[in-house]
Structures are given as C-alpha cells and as structure tokens.
Amino acid sequence: MTLQKNWYLGFLGLIGLYKLPQVMDFFGAGGSWWDLAGALWLFWFLFFIPEDDPQKADDGA
C-alpha cells in the first residue's frame, strides 16, 4: 500500500472541520445552502486513504 499521488491535498479537509458548525446550522436552524457546501471540504480527507500497489498485489497463491 502506498500513499496517493496527491496525499498532501488531504490537509485541505481540515477546512471542513472549521466549517462544520455552519453545516450543522443548516440542518438545525435552516441555514443557507452555502453552509451545506462547506461539507464538501471534508471530502478532501479521502486523499489520505492509501491505495493498493498493483505491482505488489498478491495473486492469491
């Protein structure tokens, strides 16, 4: 398993933690749709998930 090519972009997901109270306001107090768009920053955390190296994959033998 190796890190993804652009693993450092996962740090942009930290902005999503900053926007999280605004996202929660959208669901609780009826905030604007822009507040909900703040949740999209959390998807940047997916760059931290390692990927399988196809050349080192086990062939099941």
PyMOL Python script that loads the backbone (N, CA, C, O; Angstrom):
from pymol import cmd

cmd.read_pdbstr("""\
ATOM      1  N   MET A   1       0.836  -1.172   0.000  1.00  0.00           N
ATOM      2  CA  MET A   1       0.000   0.000   0.000  1.00  0.00           C
ATOM      3  C   MET A   1       0.884   1.240   0.000  1.00  0.00           C
ATOM      4  O   MET A   1       1.880   1.321   0.720  1.00  0.00           O
ATOM      5  N   THR A   2       0.498   2.181  -0.812  1.00  0.00           N
ATOM      6  CA  THR A   2       1.245   3.426  -0.904  1.00  0.00           C
ATOM      7  C   THR A   2       0.286   4.599  -0.774  1.00  0.00           C
ATOM      8  O   THR A   2      -0.922   4.467  -0.971  1.00  0.00           O
ATOM      9  N   LEU A   3       0.853   5.741  -0.438  1.00  0.00           N
ATOM     10  CA  LEU A   3       0.042   6.946  -0.374  1.00  0.00           C
ATOM     11  C   LEU A   3      -0.381   7.354  -1.785  1.00  0.00           C
ATOM     12  O   LEU A   3       0.291   7.039  -2.768  1.00  0.00           O
ATOM     13  N   GLN A   4      -1.490   8.050  -1.859  1.00  0.00           N
ATOM     14  CA  GLN A   4      -1.936   8.537  -3.152  1.00  0.00           C
ATOM     15  C   GLN A   4      -0.978   9.603  -3.652  1.00  0.00           C
ATOM     16  O   GLN A   4      -0.217  10.183  -2.878  1.00  0.00           O
ATOM     17  N   LYS A   5      -1.022   9.853  -4.942  1.00  0.00           N
ATOM     18  CA  LYS A   5      -0.091  10.793  -5.567  1.00  0.00           C
ATOM     19  C   LYS A   5      -0.207  12.189  -4.951  1.00  0.00           C
ATOM     20  O   LYS A   5       0.806  12.851  -4.727  1.00  0.00           O
ATOM     21  N   ASN A   6      -1.409  12.630  -4.682  1.00  0.00           N
ATOM     22  CA  ASN A   6      -1.632  13.974  -4.136  1.00  0.00           C
ATOM     23  C   ASN A   6      -2.103  13.908  -2.685  1.00  0.00           C
ATOM     24  O   ASN A   6      -3.082  14.561  -2.323  1.00  0.00           O
ATOM     25  N   TRP A   7      -1.422  13.135  -1.859  1.00  0.00           N
ATOM     26  CA  TRP A   7      -1.826  12.916  -0.483  1.00  0.00           C
ATOM     27  C   TRP A   7      -1.861  14.211   0.312  1.00  0.00           C
ATOM     28  O   TRP A   7      -2.677  14.348   1.224  1.00  0.00           O
ATOM     29  N   TYR A   8      -1.013  15.146  -0.007  1.00  0.00           N
ATOM     30  CA  TYR A   8      -0.922  16.398   0.744  1.00  0.00           C
ATOM     31  C   TYR A   8      -2.189  17.239   0.609  1.00  0.00           C
ATOM     32  O   TYR A   8      -2.432  18.121   1.433  1.00  0.00           O
ATOM     33  N   LEU A   9      -2.998  16.980  -0.416  1.00  0.00           N
ATOM     34  CA  LEU A   9      -4.250  17.709  -0.569  1.00  0.00           C
ATOM     35  C   LEU A   9      -5.255  17.319   0.511  1.00  0.00           C
ATOM     36  O   LEU A   9      -6.244  18.021   0.717  1.00  0.00           O
ATOM     37  N   GLY A  10      -5.014  16.222   1.192  1.00  0.00           N
ATOM     38  CA  GLY A  10      -5.876  15.817   2.287  1.00  0.00           C
ATOM     39  C   GLY A  10      -5.910  16.834   3.417  1.00  0.00           C
ATOM     40  O   GLY A  10      -6.875  16.883   4.180  1.00  0.00           O
ATOM     41  N   PHE A  11      -4.864  17.645   3.531  1.00  0.00           N
ATOM     42  CA  PHE A  11      -4.851  18.673   4.563  1.00  0.00           C
ATOM     43  C   PHE A  11      -5.921  19.733   4.318  1.00  0.00           C
ATOM     44  O   PHE A  11      -6.305  20.439   5.251  1.00  0.00           O
ATOM     45  N   LEU A  12      -6.406  19.859   3.090  1.00  0.00           N
ATOM     46  CA  LEU A  12      -7.490  20.795   2.810  1.00  0.00           C
ATOM     47  C   LEU A  12      -8.778  20.365   3.511  1.00  0.00           C
ATOM     48  O   LEU A  12      -9.679  21.180   3.712  1.00  0.00           O
ATOM     49  N   GLY A  13      -8.865  19.104   3.877  1.00  0.00           N
ATOM     50  CA  GLY A  13     -10.021  18.624   4.618  1.00  0.00           C
ATOM     51  C   GLY A  13     -10.143  19.264   5.989  1.00  0.00           C
ATOM     52  O   GLY A  13     -11.223  19.260   6.579  1.00  0.00           O
ATOM     53  N   LEU A  14      -9.053  19.814   6.503  1.00  0.00           N
ATOM     54  CA  LEU A  14      -9.110  20.494   7.792  1.00  0.00           C
ATOM     55  C   LEU A  14     -10.001  21.730   7.722  1.00  0.00           C
ATOM     56  O   LEU A  14     -10.550  22.152   8.740  1.00  0.00           O
ATOM     57  N   ILE A  15     -10.150  22.310   6.551  1.00  0.00           N
ATOM     58  CA  ILE A  15     -11.061  23.446   6.394  1.00  0.00           C
ATOM     59  C   ILE A  15     -12.486  22.995   6.671  1.00  0.00           C
ATOM     60  O   ILE A  15     -13.296  23.762   7.192  1.00  0.00           O
ATOM     61  N   GLY A  16     -12.791  21.747   6.322  1.00  0.00           N
ATOM     62  CA  GLY A  16     -14.116  21.208   6.595  1.00  0.00           C
ATOM     63  C   GLY A  16     -14.428  21.160   8.075  1.00  0.00           C
ATOM     64  O   GLY A  16     -15.578  21.345   8.472  1.00  0.00           O
ATOM     65  N   LEU A  17     -13.415  20.913   8.901  1.00  0.00           N
ATOM     66  CA  LEU A  17     -13.643  20.928  10.347  1.00  0.00           C
ATOM     67  C   LEU A  17     -13.969  22.337  10.827  1.00  0.00           C
ATOM     68  O   LEU A  17     -14.751  22.511  11.762  1.00  0.00           O
ATOM     69  N   TYR A  18     -13.378  23.333  10.196  1.00  0.00           N
ATOM     70  CA  TYR A  18     -13.662  24.725  10.522  1.00  0.00           C
ATOM     71  C   TYR A  18     -15.093  25.094  10.126  1.00  0.00           C
ATOM     72  O   TYR A  18     -15.752  25.871  10.817  1.00  0.00           O
ATOM     73  N   LYS A  19     -15.569  24.533   9.013  1.00  0.00           N
ATOM     74  CA  LYS A  19     -16.911  24.831   8.508  1.00  0.00           C
ATOM     75  C   LYS A  19     -17.994  23.957   9.133  1.00  0.00           C
ATOM     76  O   LYS A  19     -19.176  24.194   8.886  1.00  0.00           O
ATOM     77  N   LEU A  20     -17.638  22.974   9.918  1.00  0.00           N
ATOM     78  CA  LEU A  20     -18.600  22.027  10.468  1.00  0.00           C
ATOM     79  C   LEU A  20     -19.724  22.677  11.280  1.00  0.00           C
ATOM     80  O   LEU A  20     -20.870  22.253  11.138  1.00  0.00           O
ATOM     81  N   PRO A  21     -19.461  23.681  12.124  1.00  0.00           N
ATOM     82  CA  PRO A  21     -20.581  24.319  12.841  1.00  0.00           C
ATOM     83  C   PRO A  21     -21.604  24.960  11.897  1.00  0.00           C
ATOM     84  O   PRO A  21     -22.801  24.948  12.185  1.00  0.00           O
ATOM     85  N   GLN A  22     -21.145  25.515  10.783  1.00  0.00           N
ATOM     86  CA  GLN A  22     -22.069  26.109   9.821  1.00  0.00           C
ATOM     87  C   GLN A  22     -22.904  25.040   9.134  1.00  0.00           C
ATOM     88  O   GLN A  22     -24.085  25.252   8.858  1.00  0.00           O
ATOM     89  N   VAL A  23     -22.300  23.905   8.861  1.00  0.00           N
ATOM     90  CA  VAL A  23     -23.037  22.800   8.254  1.00  0.00           C
ATOM     91  C   VAL A  23     -24.111  22.295   9.220  1.00  0.00           C
ATOM     92  O   VAL A  23     -25.229  21.989   8.806  1.00  0.00           O
ATOM     93  N   MET A  24     -23.770  22.212  10.495  1.00  0.00           N
ATOM     94  CA  MET A  24     -24.743  21.770  11.489  1.00  0.00           C
ATOM     95  C   MET A  24     -25.880  22.783  11.632  1.00  0.00           C
ATOM     96  O   MET A  24     -27.020  22.394  11.890  1.00  0.00           O
ATOM     97  N   ASP A  25     -25.588  24.071  11.469  1.00  0.00           N
ATOM     98  CA  ASP A  25     -26.637  25.087  11.499  1.00  0.00           C
ATOM     99  C   ASP A  25     -27.618  24.891  10.355  1.00  0.00           C
ATOM    100  O   ASP A  25     -28.812  25.147  10.508  1.00  0.00           O
ATOM    101  N   PHE A  26     -27.124  24.441   9.218  1.00  0.00           N
ATOM    102  CA  PHE A  26     -28.017  24.207   8.080  1.00  0.00           C
ATOM    103  C   PHE A  26     -29.086  23.184   8.444  1.00  0.00           C
ATOM    104  O   PHE A  26     -30.260  23.372   8.123  1.00  0.00           O
ATOM    105  N   PHE A  27     -28.692  22.114   9.106  1.00  0.00           N
ATOM    106  CA  PHE A  27     -29.642  21.058   9.454  1.00  0.00           C
ATOM    107  C   PHE A  27     -30.499  21.431  10.658  1.00  0.00           C
ATOM    108  O   PHE A  27     -31.642  20.986  10.756  1.00  0.00           O
ATOM    109  N   GLY A  28     -29.974  22.233  11.569  1.00  0.00           N
ATOM    110  CA  GLY A  28     -30.718  22.554  12.779  1.00  0.00           C
ATOM    111  C   GLY A  28     -31.567  23.807  12.680  1.00  0.00           C
ATOM    112  O   GLY A  28     -32.735  23.796  13.068  1.00  0.00           O
ATOM    113  N   ALA A  29     -30.998  24.881  12.169  1.00  0.00           N
ATOM    114  CA  ALA A  29     -31.700  26.162  12.204  1.00  0.00           C
ATOM    115  C   ALA A  29     -32.085  26.661  10.815  1.00  0.00           C
ATOM    116  O   ALA A  29     -32.559  27.788  10.678  1.00  0.00           O
ATOM    117  N   GLY A  30     -31.890  25.846   9.789  1.00  0.00           N
ATOM    118  CA  GLY A  30     -32.281  26.271   8.451  1.00  0.00           C
ATOM    119  C   GLY A  30     -31.351  27.295   7.844  1.00  0.00           C
ATOM    120  O   GLY A  30     -31.804  28.308   7.310  1.00  0.00           O
ATOM    121  N   GLY A  31     -30.061  27.047   7.920  1.00  0.00           N
ATOM    122  CA  GLY A  31     -29.090  27.948   7.310  1.00  0.00           C
ATOM    123  C   GLY A  31     -29.180  27.912   5.793  1.00  0.00           C
ATOM    124  O   GLY A  31     -30.038  27.236   5.226  1.00  0.00           O
ATOM    125  N   SER A  32     -28.292  28.639   5.147  1.00  0.00           N
ATOM    126  CA  SER A  32     -28.324  28.713   3.690  1.00  0.00           C
ATOM    127  C   SER A  32     -27.662  27.486   3.058  1.00  0.00           C
ATOM    128  O   SER A  32     -26.969  26.716   3.723  1.00  0.00           O
ATOM    129  N   TRP A  33     -27.895  27.333   1.772  1.00  0.00           N
ATOM    130  CA  TRP A  33     -27.286  26.213   1.034  1.00  0.00           C
ATOM    131  C   TRP A  33     -25.776  26.360   0.970  1.00  0.00           C
ATOM    132  O   TRP A  33     -25.078  25.357   0.825  1.00  0.00           O
ATOM    133  N   TRP A  34     -25.259  27.542   1.069  1.00  0.00           N
ATOM    134  CA  TRP A  34     -23.801  27.735   1.064  1.00  0.00           C
ATOM    135  C   TRP A  34     -23.175  27.125   2.309  1.00  0.00           C
ATOM    136  O   TRP A  34     -22.034  26.666   2.276  1.00  0.00           O
ATOM    137  N   ASP A  35     -23.922  27.121   3.402  1.00  0.00           N
ATOM    138  CA  ASP A  35     -23.414  26.479   4.617  1.00  0.00           C
ATOM    139  C   ASP A  35     -23.260  24.979   4.404  1.00  0.00           C
ATOM    140  O   ASP A  35     -22.306  24.373   4.891  1.00  0.00           O
ATOM    141  N   LEU A  36     -24.184  24.392   3.689  1.00  0.00           N
ATOM    142  CA  LEU A  36     -24.097  22.963   3.404  1.00  0.00           C
ATOM    143  C   LEU A  36     -22.926  22.661   2.461  1.00  0.00           C
ATOM    144  O   LEU A  36     -22.316  21.595   2.552  1.00  0.00           O
ATOM    145  N   ALA A  37     -22.616  23.579   1.573  1.00  0.00           N
ATOM    146  CA  ALA A  37     -21.490  23.384   0.657  1.00  0.00           C
ATOM    147  C   ALA A  37     -20.166  23.290   1.415  1.00  0.00           C
ATOM    148  O   ALA A  37     -19.190  22.759   0.885  1.00  0.00           O
ATOM    149  N   GLY A  38     -20.122  23.793   2.631  1.00  0.00           N
ATOM    150  CA  GLY A  38     -18.917  23.678   3.448  1.00  0.00           C
ATOM    151  C   GLY A  38     -18.564  22.237   3.760  1.00  0.00           C
ATOM    152  O   GLY A  38     -17.408  21.939   4.064  1.00  0.00           O
ATOM    153  N   ALA A  39     -19.529  21.340   3.693  1.00  0.00           N
ATOM    154  CA  ALA A  39     -19.268  19.924   3.955  1.00  0.00           C
ATOM    155  C   ALA A  39     -18.420  19.298   2.860  1.00  0.00           C
ATOM    156  O   ALA A  39     -17.781  18.269   3.082  1.00  0.00           O
ATOM    157  N   LEU A  40     -18.408  19.896   1.702  1.00  0.00           N
ATOM    158  CA  LEU A  40     -17.612  19.347   0.597  1.00  0.00           C
ATOM    159  C   LEU A  40     -16.115  19.392   0.892  1.00  0.00           C
ATOM    160  O   LEU A  40     -15.343  18.626   0.315  1.00  0.00           O
ATOM    161  N   TRP A  41     -15.710  20.278   1.781  1.00  0.00           N
ATOM    162  CA  TRP A  41     -14.288  20.320   2.143  1.00  0.00           C
ATOM    163  C   TRP A  41     -13.857  19.022   2.811  1.00  0.00           C
ATOM    164  O   TRP A  41     -12.693  18.634   2.711  1.00  0.00           O
ATOM    165  N   LEU A  42     -14.773  18.351   3.487  1.00  0.00           N
ATOM    166  CA  LEU A  42     -14.427  17.110   4.184  1.00  0.00           C
ATOM    167  C   LEU A  42     -14.037  15.994   3.221  1.00  0.00           C
ATOM    168  O   LEU A  42     -13.337  15.061   3.614  1.00  0.00           O
ATOM    169  N   PHE A  43     -14.478  16.073   1.973  1.00  0.00           N
ATOM    170  CA  PHE A  43     -14.130  15.036   1.001  1.00  0.00           C
ATOM    171  C   PHE A  43     -12.641  15.034   0.651  1.00  0.00           C
ATOM    172  O   PHE A  43     -12.129  14.045   0.127  1.00  0.00           O
ATOM    173  N   TRP A  44     -11.950  16.127   0.936  1.00  0.00           N
ATOM    174  CA  TRP A  44     -10.511  16.163   0.661  1.00  0.00           C
ATOM    175  C   TRP A  44      -9.748  15.192   1.549  1.00  0.00           C
ATOM    176  O   TRP A  44      -8.628  14.799   1.222  1.00  0.00           O
ATOM    177  N   PHE A  45     -10.356  14.796   2.684  1.00  0.00           N
ATOM    178  CA  PHE A  45      -9.706  13.818   3.559  1.00  0.00           C
ATOM    179  C   PHE A  45      -9.503  12.475   2.856  1.00  0.00           C
ATOM    180  O   PHE A  45      -8.661  11.684   3.280  1.00  0.00           O
ATOM    181  N   LEU A  46     -10.249  12.207   1.805  1.00  0.00           N
ATOM    182  CA  LEU A  46     -10.121  10.934   1.092  1.00  0.00           C
ATOM    183  C   LEU A  46      -8.737  10.757   0.461  1.00  0.00           C
ATOM    184  O   LEU A  46      -8.350   9.634   0.138  1.00  0.00           O
ATOM    185  N   PHE A  47      -7.997  11.840   0.284  1.00  0.00           N
ATOM    186  CA  PHE A  47      -6.651  11.720  -0.267  1.00  0.00           C
ATOM    187  C   PHE A  47      -5.682  11.075   0.717  1.00  0.00           C
ATOM    188  O   PHE A  47      -4.594  10.660   0.318  1.00  0.00           O
ATOM    189  N   PHE A  48      -6.051  10.982   1.991  1.00  0.00           N
ATOM    190  CA  PHE A  48      -5.199  10.332   2.981  1.00  0.00           C
ATOM    191  C   PHE A  48      -5.334   8.819   2.958  1.00  0.00           C
ATOM    192  O   PHE A  48      -4.521   8.126   3.569  1.00  0.00           O
ATOM    193  N   ILE A  49      -6.335   8.287   2.271  1.00  0.00           N
ATOM    194  CA  ILE A  49      -6.534   6.840   2.219  1.00  0.00           C
ATOM    195  C   ILE A  49      -5.503   6.226   1.280  1.00  0.00           C
ATOM    196  O   ILE A  49      -5.450   6.597   0.108  1.00  0.00           O
ATOM    197  N   PRO A  50      -4.690   5.305   1.762  1.00  0.00           N
ATOM    198  CA  PRO A  50      -3.677   4.705   0.887  1.00  0.00           C
ATOM    199  C   PRO A  50      -4.322   3.827  -0.186  1.00  0.00           C
ATOM    200  O   PRO A  50      -5.437   3.332  -0.020  1.00  0.00           O
ATOM    201  N   GLU A  51      -3.605   3.650  -1.272  1.00  0.00           N
ATOM    202  CA  GLU A  51      -4.110   2.818  -2.362  1.00  0.00           C
ATOM    203  C   GLU A  51      -3.217   1.594  -2.523  1.00  0.00           C
ATOM    204  O   GLU A  51      -2.042   1.611  -2.158  1.00  0.00           O
ATOM    205  N   ASP A  52      -3.790   0.550  -3.069  1.00  0.00           N
ATOM    206  CA  ASP A  52      -3.038  -0.682  -3.287  1.00  0.00           C
ATOM    207  C   ASP A  52      -2.064  -0.504  -4.437  1.00  0.00           C
ATOM    208  O   ASP A  52      -2.372   0.147  -5.435  1.00  0.00           O
ATOM    209  N   ASP A  53      -0.900  -1.084  -4.287  1.00  0.00           N
ATOM    210  CA  ASP A  53       0.102  -1.060  -5.341  1.00  0.00           C
ATOM    211  C   ASP A  53      -0.149  -2.267  -6.244  1.00  0.00           C
ATOM    212  O   ASP A  53       0.052  -3.399  -5.804  1.00  0.00           O
ATOM    213  N   PRO A  54      -0.577  -2.067  -7.484  1.00  0.00           N
ATOM    214  CA  PRO A  54      -0.930  -3.210  -8.334  1.00  0.00           C
ATOM    215  C   PRO A  54       0.258  -4.129  -8.644  1.00  0.00           C
ATOM    216  O   PRO A  54       0.062  -5.311  -8.930  1.00  0.00           O
ATOM    217  N   GLN A  55       1.464  -3.610  -8.593  1.00  0.00           N
ATOM    218  CA  GLN A  55       2.633  -4.441  -8.904  1.00  0.00           C
ATOM    219  C   GLN A  55       2.993  -5.339  -7.740  1.00  0.00           C
ATOM    220  O   GLN A  55       3.650  -6.362  -7.935  1.00  0.00           O
ATOM    221  N   LYS A  56       2.581  -4.983  -6.534  1.00  0.00           N
ATOM    222  CA  LYS A  56       2.891  -5.781  -5.349  1.00  0.00           C
ATOM    223  C   LYS A  56       1.673  -6.572  -4.883  1.00  0.00           C
ATOM    224  O   LYS A  56       1.709  -7.181  -3.814  1.00  0.00           O
ATOM    225  N   ALA A  57       0.604  -6.572  -5.663  1.00  0.00           N
ATOM    226  CA  ALA A  57      -0.616  -7.265  -5.260  1.00  0.00           C
ATOM    227  C   ALA A  57      -0.390  -8.770  -5.182  1.00  0.00           C
ATOM    228  O   ALA A  57       0.335  -9.351  -5.990  1.00  0.00           O
ATOM    229  N   ASP A  58      -1.014  -9.370  -4.209  1.00  0.00           N
ATOM    230  CA  ASP A  58      -0.910 -10.819  -4.038  1.00  0.00           C
ATOM    231  C   ASP A  58      -1.818 -11.501  -5.052  1.00  0.00           C
ATOM    232  O   ASP A  58      -2.976 -11.109  -5.196  1.00  0.00           O
ATOM    233  N   ASP A  59      -1.320 -12.512  -5.758  1.00  0.00           N
ATOM    234  CA  ASP A  59      -2.109 -13.169  -6.777  1.00  0.00           C
ATOM    235  C   ASP A  59      -2.959 -14.300  -6.212  1.00  0.00           C
ATOM    236  O   ASP A  59      -3.572 -15.044  -6.976  1.00  0.00           O
ATOM    237  N   GLY A  60      -3.008 -14.445  -4.904  1.00  0.00           N
ATOM    238  CA  GLY A  60      -3.858 -15.450  -4.255  1.00  0.00           C
ATOM    239  C   GLY A  60      -3.230 -16.813  -4.143  1.00  0.00           C
ATOM    240  O   GLY A  60      -3.900 -17.759  -3.728  1.00  0.00           O
ATOM    241  N   ALA A  61      -1.994 -16.951  -4.490  1.00  0.00           N
ATOM    242  CA  ALA A  61      -1.337 -18.265  -4.431  1.00  0.00           C
ATOM    243  C   ALA A  61      -0.718 -18.500  -3.072  1.00  0.00           C
ATOM    244  O   ALA A  61      -0.122 -19.552  -2.839  1.00  0.00           O
TER     245      ALA A  61
END
""", "prot")
cmd.dss("prot")
cmd.show_as("cartoon", "prot")
cmd.util.cbc("prot")
cmd.orient("prot")
